Amino acid sequence: MAGIAGIQGADNGELERMLERIKYRGPNEAWINREKGINLGCCELNVGGNSKSGSHHTSDGQRVLVLDGRVYNPEKSGMIDAEALLHFYSKFGTQFAKRIDGDFACAVSDNGKLILARDTVGVKPLYYGHSGGRLCFASEAKSLVGIADDVKEFPPGYVYSQELGFQRYTSQAVETPEFENYEQSKKVTRQLMEEALERRMKDNAVGGVLLSGGLDSSIITYIAHEIKPDIECFTVSMEEGQDLPLAKDVTKYLGVKHHVLMFGEKEINEILPQAIYHQEMYEESCVHGAIANFLAGRFVSPHTNCVLTGEGADEFFAGYDGQFRQGKNQEEVASIVDRLINVAHNTALQRLDRLAAANSIETRTPFLDTRVIDFCIKIPIDCKIHGPEQVGKWVLRQAFEDCLPEHIIYQTKRFFAQGSGVASIMRAQAEKHISESEVAEHNKIEGNPWLSSVEELYYYRMFKKTFPQPAYDRLVGRWDPFRPAFFREIEKSTS
């Protein structure tokens, strides 16, 4: 993992300030290159194992590249990640991004030209803005506060150059098998997941798995344990958390060392402002989940700075059943699933990235492997969502049903706030400071973002302390404006 930043035009000391604001993304090394009006910087995390330090920046004497991410192309051979990307740029020019198998946000300085690119899913973040005619960019929006105006998120799946503007690309990095029937789809799903784990663990840097006890992280734990029997798991939970007993069942079944951190109201209130600052979001359901993500990163950091997570399965294998069940027919269901994929980059993936990075932790996401994604897109929706009960992630469950206990494989989807008490604690805290009438007044003011609850106004006011300009409001993503109400209905039904 790394933090990257840059300025096309004169650098009046801003680049060092930009990097300093995100130093936690890479506390081990800072690197800056100034050449022909392009100023690039990188702060890098050394994840250990066989991963080489300094792997996120490179120069071949003519071109310079900085990178946040990892590259898994077989052609990489002995090259470090940044060298591999620069090799592809040298070979394919601005068409290089479509050839990359990996998660990346990068910048190239090529004889006075600046090229920016981001992976198709948006696993790695990137933002940009302008200042006095100069183009500025950075891994996180906070780097650009007070430096650039009209700050925007760099869109996933695009390459930018001044000559060509923004160009969308479709990945051509991999080819995945076709399948003739459902049985074949199960076999290929399992094979691709196992290969995705092998690629991410090859450098021996991974020191653990963030295990919630849900289906996705449990499958990751199983495969990781097959590859590395001494892998360790990390779980954070409240006393009432419904997932903790399942996480304990998984580690006991596999014989894996399990680290557990319990937290309560004190930790929630302590962490909330930090979580909102780092996450750069005020959306209610994202903030609920941020508490666990932030605590997990802090809990893991003394043990390792590189972990596996189950992020991405809900999006690509149709796991958000509370959402897709709102579809009236199969076409609507498929449309909802597609939308959840398209907003992942500035909802769930943003939360994961920021709150791990805040603790200098690199997360690796096998479910977002290029081959896994490519194959998932080929799988029909009725293979992902099964039967009259509309059970999501069906093909994934069946692909691994002989690997873990049945109650783990066929458990129902639970959101972190559901049943854990987190939502009620956070709502009670917000209600001490905000009234419903204040929310109504806020929503009447032209130009204000529409907020769905007293909680969101409470979080929004914390958010504005760091991000005062309206441009930053527009960066905040949503699954659905009415999603918080959906969460509260779930809580009522399970209380």
C-alpha positions as CSV (number, residue, x, y, z in Angstrom):
1,M,0.0,0.0,0.0
2,A,1.1,3.6,-0.6
3,G,-0.2,7.1,-0.7
4,I,0.4,9.0,-3.9
5,A,0.1,12.6,-4.8
6,G,1.2,15.0,-7.5
7,I,1.0,18.4,-9.2
8,Q,1.1,19.2,-12.9
9,G,2.7,22.6,-12.8
10,A,4.7,24.5,-10.2
11,D,5.1,23.0,-6.8
12,N,5.2,25.7,-4.1
13,G,5.6,23.3,-1.3
14,E,2.1,21.8,-1.6
15,L,3.2,18.3,-2.6
16,E,5.0,17.7,0.7
17,R,1.9,18.9,2.6
18,M,-0.3,16.6,0.6
19,L,1.8,13.6,1.4
20,E,2.2,14.5,5.0
21,R,-1.7,14.4,5.4
22,I,-1.7,10.8,4.3
23,K,1.6,9.6,5.7
24,Y,-0.2,6.8,7.5
25,R,-0.7,5.1,4.1
26,G,3.0,4.7,3.8
27,P,5.0,5.6,7.0
28,N,8.1,3.7,6.0
29,E,9.4,5.7,3.0
30,A,8.7,9.1,1.3
31,W,9.8,9.7,-2.2
32,I,9.4,12.8,-4.5
33,N,10.4,13.3,-8.1
34,R,10.3,16.7,-9.9
35,E,10.8,16.6,-13.6
36,K,9.7,18.8,-16.5
37,G,6.9,20.5,-14.7
38,I,5.4,17.2,-13.3
39,N,5.9,16.7,-9.5
40,L,5.1,13.2,-8.2
41,G,5.3,11.9,-4.7
42,C,4.8,8.6,-2.9
43,C,4.7,7.5,0.8
44,E,5.1,3.8,1.1
45,L,4.2,1.0,3.5
46,N,6.6,-1.9,3.7
47,V,4.4,-5.0,4.2
48,G,7.3,-7.4,4.8
49,G,7.5,-10.9,3.6
50,N,9.2,-11.2,0.3
51,S,7.7,-7.9,-0.8
52,K,10.4,-5.5,-1.7
53,S,10.5,-2.0,-0.2
54,G,10.3,0.8,-2.7
55,S,8.0,-1.2,-4.9
56,H,5.5,1.6,-5.5
57,H,7.7,4.1,-7.3
58,T,10.2,3.8,-10.2
59,S,11.9,5.6,-13.0
60,D,13.5,4.3,-16.2
61,G,15.5,7.5,-16.9
62,Q,12.8,8.9,-19.2
63,R,9.5,8.1,-17.4
64,V,8.5,8.1,-13.7
65,L,5.7,6.2,-12.1
66,V,4.1,6.2,-8.6
67,L,1.6,3.6,-7.6
68,D,-0.8,2.6,-4.9
69,G,-1.7,-1.1,-5.4
70,R,-0.5,-4.5,-6.5
71,V,0.1,-6.1,-9.9
72,Y,-0.5,-9.8,-10.5
73,N,0.3,-10.2,-14.2
74,P,2.5,-13.3,-15.0
75,E,4.7,-11.0,-17.2
76,K,5.7,-9.2,-14.0
77,S,8.4,-11.8,-13.5
78,G,11.1,-10.3,-11.2
79,M,9.9,-6.7,-11.5
80,I,8.5,-4.8,-8.6
81,D,4.9,-3.6,-8.9
82,A,5.8,-0.1,-10.1
83,E,8.3,-1.4,-12.7
84,A,5.7,-3.8,-14.1
85,L,3.2,-0.9,-14.6
86,L,5.8,1.2,-16.2
87,H,6.8,-1.7,-18.5
88,F,3.2,-1.9,-19.6
89,Y,3.0,1.8,-20.2
90,S,6.2,1.8,-22.2
91,K,4.7,-1.0,-24.4
92,F,1.1,0.1,-24.8
93,G,1.1,3.8,-24.0
94,T,-2.2,5.2,-22.6
95,Q,-3.8,1.8,-23.4
96,F,-1.7,0.2,-20.6
97,A,-4.4,0.2,-17.9
98,K,-6.6,-2.4,-19.7
99,R,-3.6,-4.8,-19.6
100,I,-3.1,-4.7,-15.9
101,D,-4.2,-7.6,-13.6
102,G,-4.4,-6.0,-10.2
103,D,-5.7,-3.2,-8.0
104,F,-4.1,0.1,-8.8
105,A,-4.2,3.9,-8.9
106,C,-1.1,5.3,-10.5
107,A,0.4,8.4,-12.1
108,V,3.0,8.5,-14.9
109,S,5.3,11.4,-15.8
110,D,6.3,11.1,-19.4
111,N,8.5,14.0,-20.8
112,G,6.2,16.7,-19.3
113,K,3.0,14.8,-19.8
114,L,0.9,13.5,-16.8
115,I,-1.1,10.3,-17.2
116,L,-3.4,9.0,-14.4
117,A,-5.2,5.7,-14.2
118,R,-7.4,3.7,-11.8
119,D,-8.5,0.0,-11.7
120,T,-12.0,-0.8,-13.1
121,V,-13.6,-1.6,-9.7
122,G,-12.1,1.3,-7.8
123,V,-10.3,-0.8,-5.1
124,K,-7.6,1.8,-4.9
125,P,-8.7,5.5,-4.4
126,L,-7.8,8.6,-6.3
127,Y,-9.0,12.2,-6.3
128,Y,-8.1,15.3,-8.3
129,G,-8.8,19.0,-8.5
130,H,-7.3,22.3,-9.8
131,S,-5.4,25.2,-8.3
132,G,-4.4,28.2,-10.4
133,G,-4.5,26.2,-13.6
134,R,-2.5,23.3,-12.1
135,L,-3.9,19.8,-11.9
136,C,-3.4,18.2,-8.4
137,F,-4.2,14.7,-7.4
138,A,-3.9,12.4,-4.3
139,S,-5.0,9.1,-2.9
140,E,-7.3,10.8,-0.4
141,A,-9.5,13.9,-0.6
142,K,-8.1,15.3,2.6
143,S,-4.8,15.9,0.9
144,L,-6.4,18.4,-1.4
145,V,-8.2,20.5,1.2
146,G,-7.1,24.1,1.0
147,I,-4.9,23.3,-2.0
148,A,-7.2,22.4,-4.9
149,D,-10.7,23.6,-5.9
150,D,-13.6,21.6,-7.4
151,V,-12.2,18.3,-6.0
152,K,-13.7,15.2,-7.6
153,E,-13.2,11.5,-7.4
154,F,-11.2,10.0,-10.3
155,P,-13.6,7.5,-11.8
156,P,-12.8,3.8,-11.7
157,G,-11.9,2.2,-15.1
158,Y,-10.5,5.4,-16.7
159,V,-7.2,6.7,-17.9
160,Y,-6.5,10.5,-18.1
161,S,-4.1,12.5,-20.1
162,Q,-4.2,16.2,-21.0
163,E,-4.2,15.4,-24.7
164,L,-6.9,12.8,-24.7
165,G,-8.9,13.7,-21.6
166,F,-10.7,11.0,-19.7
167,Q,-10.9,7.7,-21.6
168,R,-12.9,4.7,-20.3
169,Y,-11.3,1.3,-20.7
170,T,-12.5,-2.3,-20.5
171,S,-10.1,-4.7,-18.9
172,Q,-8.4,-7.2,-21.3
173,A,-5.9,-8.4,-18.7
174,V,-7.4,-11.9,-18.3
175,E,-9.6,-14.6,-19.9
176,T,-11.8,-16.8,-17.8
177,P,-13.4,-20.1,-18.8
178,E,-16.9,-20.4,-20.2
179,F,-19.2,-22.9,-18.6
180,E,-22.0,-25.2,-19.9
181,N,-23.9,-25.8,-16.7
182,Y,-24.3,-24.9,-13.0
183,E,-22.0,-27.7,-11.8
184,Q,-19.2,-26.3,-13.9
185,S,-19.8,-22.8,-12.6
186,K,-19.3,-24.0,-9.1
187,K,-16.0,-25.7,-9.9
188,V,-14.7,-22.7,-11.7
189,T,-15.7,-20.3,-8.9
190,R,-13.8,-22.4,-6.4
191,Q,-10.8,-22.8,-8.6
192,L,-10.6,-19.0,-9.3
193,M,-11.0,-18.1,-5.7
194,E,-8.2,-20.5,-4.7
195,E,-5.9,-19.1,-7.4
196,A,-6.8,-15.5,-6.2
197,L,-5.6,-16.3,-2.7
198,E,-2.4,-17.9,-4.0
199,R,-1.6,-14.8,-5.9
200,R,-2.2,-12.5,-2.9
201,M,-0.2,-14.7,-0.5
202,K,2.7,-15.5,-2.8
203,D,5.0,-12.8,-1.4
204,N,4.5,-14.2,2.2
205,A,3.4,-10.7,3.4
206,V,-0.1,-11.7,4.5
207,G,-0.2,-12.2,8.3
208,G,-3.8,-12.7,9.0
209,V,-7.5,-12.6,8.0
210,L,-10.1,-10.1,9.2
211,L,-12.8,-12.6,10.2
212,S,-16.2,-11.3,10.9
213,G,-17.8,-14.8,11.1
214,G,-19.9,-14.1,7.9
215,L,-19.8,-16.3,4.9
216,D,-17.2,-14.4,2.9
217,S,-14.5,-14.0,5.4
218,S,-15.0,-17.6,6.6
219,I,-14.4,-18.8,3.0
220,I,-11.3,-16.6,2.8
221,T,-10.1,-18.1,6.1
222,Y,-10.6,-21.6,4.9
223,I,-8.6,-21.1,1.6
224,A,-5.9,-19.1,3.4
225,H,-5.5,-21.9,6.0
226,E,-5.1,-24.4,3.2
227,I,-2.2,-22.3,1.8
228,K,-0.7,-21.2,5.1
229,P,-1.7,-23.5,8.0
230,D,-0.4,-21.0,10.6
231,I,-2.5,-18.1,9.3
232,E,-4.2,-16.1,12.2
233,C,-7.6,-14.5,12.4
234,F,-8.7,-11.2,13.9
235,T,-12.3,-10.4,15.0
236,V,-13.7,-7.3,16.7
237,S,-17.2,-7.4,18.2
238,M,-19.5,-6.1,20.9
239,E,-20.8,-8.5,23.5
240,E,-24.1,-8.8,21.7
241,G,-22.6,-9.4,18.3
242,Q,-24.3,-12.3,16.4
243,D,-21.2,-12.9,14.2
244,L,-18.7,-13.6,17.0
245,P,-20.0,-17.1,17.9
246,L,-19.7,-18.0,14.2
247,A,-16.2,-16.6,13.9
248,K,-15.3,-18.8,16.9
249,D,-16.8,-21.8,15.2
250,V,-14.8,-21.3,12.1
251,T,-11.4,-20.9,13.9
252,K,-12.2,-23.9,16.1
253,Y,-13.2,-26.1,13.1
254,L,-10.0,-25.2,11.2
255,G,-7.7,-25.0,14.3
256,V,-6.7,-21.4,13.6
257,K,-5.3,-19.0,16.2
258,H,-8.0,-16.4,16.9
259,H,-7.5,-12.9,18.3
260,V,-10.7,-11.3,19.6
261,L,-11.2,-7.7,20.6
262,M,-14.4,-6.7,22.5
263,F,-15.6,-3.1,22.5
264,G,-18.4,-1.0,23.8
265,E,-20.0,2.4,24.0
266,K,-16.8,4.0,25.3
267,E,-14.8,3.0,22.3
268,I,-17.6,4.0,19.8
269,N,-17.7,7.5,21.2
270,E,-13.9,7.8,21.3
271,I,-13.4,6.6,17.7
272,L,-16.4,8.2,15.9
273,P,-14.7,11.5,15.0
274,Q,-11.5,9.8,13.9
275,A,-13.5,7.3,11.8
276,I,-15.4,10.1,10.0
277,Y,-12.2,12.0,9.4
278,H,-10.4,9.1,7.9
279,Q,-13.4,7.6,6.0
280,E,-14.3,10.9,4.5
281,M,-18.0,10.0,4.7
282,Y,-21.1,10.8,6.7
283,E,-23.6,8.2,5.2
284,E,-25.2,6.5,8.2
285,S,-24.7,2.8,7.4
286,C,-21.1,3.4,6.3
287,V,-20.3,5.1,9.6
288,H,-21.9,2.2,11.6
289,G,-19.5,-0.2,9.9
290,A,-16.5,2.2,10.2
291,I,-16.3,1.6,14.0
292,A,-15.4,-2.1,13.5
293,N,-13.2,-1.4,10.5
294,F,-11.1,1.2,12.4
295,L,-10.9,-0.9,15.5
296,A,-9.9,-3.9,13.5
297,G,-7.0,-2.0,11.8
298,R,-5.8,-0.8,15.2
299,F,-6.1,-4.3,16.7
300,V,-4.2,-6.0,13.8
301,S,-1.3,-3.5,13.6
302,P,0.9,-4.9,16.4
303,H,0.7,-8.4,14.7
304,T,0.9,-7.7,10.9
305,N,0.4,-4.9,8.4
306,C,-1.1,-7.0,5.7
307,V,-4.4,-8.9,5.9
308,L,-7.0,-10.6,3.8
309,T,-10.6,-9.5,3.8
310,G,-13.9,-10.8,2.3
311,E,-14.9,-7.5,0.7
312,G,-16.5,-7.7,-2.7
313,A,-18.4,-11.0,-2.4
314,D,-21.7,-9.2,-1.5
315,E,-21.4,-7.1,-4.7
316,F,-20.4,-9.6,-7.3
317,F,-22.1,-12.7,-5.9
318,A,-25.4,-10.9,-5.0
319,G,-25.2,-10.9,-1.2
320,Y,-27.2,-7.8,-0.3
321,D,-30.5,-9.6,0.0
322,G,-32.3,-6.8,1.8
323,Q,-31.6,-4.7,-1.3
324,F,-32.2,-7.1,-4.2
325,R,-35.4,-8.5,-2.7
326,Q,-37.0,-5.1,-3.3
327,G,-36.9,-5.9,-7.1
328,K,-40.3,-6.8,-8.5
329,N,-39.0,-9.1,-11.2
330,Q,-35.7,-10.7,-12.3
331,E,-34.8,-7.7,-14.4
332,E,-35.2,-5.3,-11.5
333,V,-33.2,-7.6,-9.2
334,A,-30.4,-7.7,-11.7
335,S,-30.5,-3.9,-12.0
336,I,-30.2,-3.5,-8.2
337,V,-27.3,-6.0,-8.1
338,D,-25.5,-4.0,-10.9
339,R,-26.1,-0.7,-9.0
340,L,-24.5,-2.1,-5.9
341,I,-21.4,-3.1,-7.9
342,N,-21.2,0.3,-9.5
343,V,-21.3,2.2,-6.1
344,A,-18.9,-0.1,-4.2
345,H,-15.9,2.1,-4.9
346,N,-17.2,5.0,-2.8
347,T,-19.2,3.0,-0.2
348,A,-17.9,-0.3,1.1
349,L,-14.5,-0.2,-0.6
350,Q,-13.8,3.3,0.5
351,R,-14.7,2.4,4.1
352,L,-12.4,-0.6,3.9
353,D,-9.5,1.3,2.3
354,R,-9.5,4.4,4.5
355,L,-9.9,2.7,7.9
356,A,-7.3,0.1,7.3
357,A,-4.9,2.7,5.9
358,A,-5.5,4.9,8.9
359,N,-3.7,2.2,10.9
360,S,-1.1,1.5,8.2
361,I,-2.6,-1.8,7.2
362,E,-2.7,-3.1,3.7
363,T,-5.9,-5.1,2.9
364,R,-6.0,-7.7,0.1
365,T,-9.3,-8.6,-1.5
366,P,-9.4,-12.0,-3.3
367,F,-13.1,-11.6,-4.2
368,L,-12.1,-8.5,-6.2
369,D,-9.5,-10.5,-8.2
370,T,-9.7,-9.6,-11.9
371,R,-10.4,-13.2,-12.9
372,V,-13.0,-13.7,-10.2
373,I,-14.8,-10.5,-11.2
374,D,-14.7,-11.4,-14.9
375,F,-16.2,-14.8,-14.2
376,C,-18.8,-13.5,-11.8
377,I,-20.1,-11.2,-14.6
378,K,-20.7,-14.3,-16.7
379,I,-22.7,-16.1,-14.1
380,P,-26.5,-15.7,-14.5
381,I,-28.4,-14.0,-11.7
382,D,-30.5,-17.1,-11.0
383,C,-27.3,-19.0,-10.2
384,K,-26.4,-16.3,-7.6
385,I,-29.9,-15.9,-6.1
386,H,-31.7,-19.2,-5.5
387,G,-35.2,-20.3,-5.1
388,P,-38.4,-18.7,-3.8
389,E,-36.6,-17.6,-0.6
390,Q,-34.1,-15.7,-2.8
391,V,-31.0,-16.9,-1.1
392,G,-28.0,-14.8,-2.3
393,K,-24.5,-16.0,-3.1
394,W,-25.9,-19.4,-3.9
395,V,-23.1,-20.5,-6.3
396,L,-20.5,-19.4,-3.9
397,R,-22.1,-21.2,-1.0
398,Q,-22.3,-24.4,-2.9
399,A,-18.8,-24.2,-4.3
400,F,-17.5,-24.4,-0.7
401,E,-20.2,-26.3,1.1
402,D,-17.9,-29.3,1.8
403,C,-15.2,-27.0,3.4
404,L,-17.0,-25.5,6.4
405,P,-19.9,-26.4,8.7
406,E,-23.3,-26.1,7.2
407,H,-24.5,-23.4,9.6
408,I,-21.5,-21.3,8.4
409,I,-22.1,-21.8,4.7
410,Y,-25.9,-21.3,4.8
411,Q,-26.1,-18.5,7.3
412,T,-28.2,-15.5,6.5
413,K,-26.7,-12.0,5.7
414,R,-26.3,-9.8,8.7
415,F,-25.1,-6.2,8.7
416,F,-22.6,-5.2,11.3
417,A,-25.0,-2.9,13.2
418,Q,-27.8,-5.6,13.2
419,G,-28.2,-7.1,16.6
420,S,-24.8,-5.9,17.8
421,G,-26.2,-2.8,19.6
422,V,-23.9,-0.4,17.6
423,A,-26.8,1.3,15.8
424,S,-28.8,2.0,18.9
425,I,-25.8,3.3,20.8
426,M,-24.8,5.6,17.9
427,R,-28.4,6.8,17.4
428,A,-28.9,7.6,21.1
429,Q,-25.6,9.6,21.0
430,A,-26.8,11.6,18.0
431,E,-30.2,12.3,19.5
432,K,-28.5,14.0,22.4
433,H,-27.2,16.6,20.0
434,I,-29.6,16.8,17.0
435,S,-33.4,17.0,16.7
436,E,-35.6,15.9,13.9
437,S,-36.6,19.6,13.3
438,E,-32.9,20.4,12.7
439,V,-32.7,17.7,10.0
440,A,-35.8,19.1,8.4
441,E,-34.4,22.6,8.4
442,H,-31.1,21.4,6.9
443,N,-32.9,19.6,4.1
444,K,-34.8,22.7,3.2
445,I,-31.6,24.7,2.4
446,E,-30.7,24.7,-1.3
447,G,-27.3,23.2,-1.9
448,N,-27.2,21.1,1.2
449,P,-26.9,17.4,0.8
450,W,-30.1,15.5,1.6
451,L,-29.7,13.8,5.0
452,S,-31.9,10.9,6.1
453,S,-31.7,11.0,9.9
454,V,-30.5,12.8,13.0
455,E,-27.5,10.5,12.9
456,E,-26.5,11.7,9.4
457,L,-26.7,15.4,10.5
458,Y,-24.6,14.5,13.6
459,Y,-22.0,12.9,11.4
460,Y,-22.2,15.6,8.7
461,R,-21.3,18.3,11.2
462,M,-18.2,16.3,12.2
463,F,-17.4,15.8,8.5
464,K,-17.6,19.5,7.8
465,K,-14.9,20.3,10.3
466,T,-12.4,18.8,8.0
467,F,-14.1,19.2,4.6
468,P,-15.8,22.7,4.6
469,Q,-16.2,23.1,0.9
470,P,-19.4,21.9,-0.9
471,A,-17.3,19.9,-3.4
472,Y,-16.4,17.4,-0.6
473,D,-20.1,16.8,0.2
474,R,-20.6,15.5,-3.4
475,L,-17.8,13.0,-3.0
476,V,-19.8,11.0,-0.4
477,G,-21.4,7.9,-2.0
478,R,-24.6,6.1,-1.1
479,W,-26.0,2.6,-1.6
480,D,-29.5,4.2,-1.4
481,P,-30.7,7.4,0.2
482,F,-33.3,5.5,2.2
483,R,-30.9,2.7,3.3
484,P,-30.7,3.8,6.9
485,A,-34.5,3.4,7.3
486,F,-34.0,-0.1,5.8
487,F,-31.5,-0.9,8.6
488,R,-33.8,0.3,11.3
489,E,-36.6,-2.0,10.0
490,I,-34.2,-4.9,10.2
491,E,-33.3,-4.0,13.8
492,K,-36.9,-3.9,14.8
493,S,-37.6,-7.3,13.3
494,T,-34.7,-8.9,15.2
495,S,-35.1,-7.2,18.5
